[in-house]
Amino acid sequence: MPYILISTQIRLETGPTMVGDEYSDPAIMSYLGARKTTMLGNNFSEYHVDEPPRLVLDKLEKLGYKVVTMTGVGQTLVWCLHKDANDL
């Protein structure tokens, strides 16, 4: 899995952080300490951690992921990270 998206609400920048979707690598989600949740009314699952994005980014960097881009979408902050396929 060479790409990972993480996000958080601006007003919740100290956590929780959304770290993956239902298809995310379970080993990475376990390393992050993420829990899989399904919000009422959604037909998909997401992984969340209680830590702020900065700590999640630090952990993913240790796994070889680098931030490709970051943006704000409405009240949401989103980071896209990539790991070189040769490092998988």
N, C-alpha and C positions, 0 to 999 in steps of 0.2 A: 504494500500500500504506500505509494510514493507521496500522496497528498493527504493533508489533514486540515480541516477547517475547525477553528475554535471561535466561540463568540460569548459575549455577555451583554447584559443590558447596561447602559451608561450609569443608571442610578444604582446598579449592583456591581460596580467595578471591583469590589472586594470579594465577589463570589455570589452565587455559584457561577461556574463556567461550563458552557456546553462544549464537550470535547469530541463528539462523534455521533454517527447515526447508527442505525441497527445493523449496518454492514461493516462497521469498523472492526479492525483487528482486535480480537479479545485479549491477546497478550499485551498489546499497548494499553488498552483500556484498564486492564488489571494493574499494570505498572503505574498508571496515573491514579489509581484508586477510584475509578469512575463506577457509577451505578447506572444501570439501564432503567429508564423510566418511560412511561407512555402517558402523556397528558390527556385528560378527559376530552373527548371529542376528536382526538387525532387518531389516524389509522397507521401511525409509524412510531417508532421508538427513538430515543436519543440517550446519549450518555452524558452524565453531569458529574462534576466534582464540586466540593464546597470551597475549594481554594480559588484565589484570584487568578486572573489570566497570566500575570507575571510569573507566578510559580509554575503554572502549567507550561508556559513557554520555556522556562529554565529546564524543566524535566525533559521536554521534547528535544531541546538542543543537545542534551546528553545522549539522546538516541540517534543523533545525526541529522535532525530536522532543522531547516533554516526558514525564517520568515521570507516569503516571496512578496507579499503585499498585505496591507492592512487598510481598512476603510470603516467609515461609519455609515450605517444604513438606518435612517430614522433614529431611534433610540438604542440601536444595537451596534456594538463594536465587533468587527469580524477580522480574524487573522487567517491567512492561507499559508500553510507551511509545506515544504517539499523536501524529500530526501532523495538523493541521487539513486537511480535504479541499480547502479553498480554497488551500492552500499547495502542493498537489501539482503 
